């Protein structure tokens, strides 16, 4: 599993803070999906949907421009 208090070297450099926020939202989504599938595999109850909090206005705008 992952640790909330850990830090690691960034693999890429974001040109804008919006890009960094978007990238972190994507990573959080991937980790949520992985965790959900792992819990399903252990036959544990999973609450849907799993909330992920971010600045939606900027992320939606960035996703539309990709």
Buried (B, 14 or more C-beta within 10 A) or exposed (E): EEEEEEEEEEEEEEEEEBBBBBBBBBEBEEBBEEBBEEEEEEEEEEEEEEEEEBEEEBBEEBEEEE
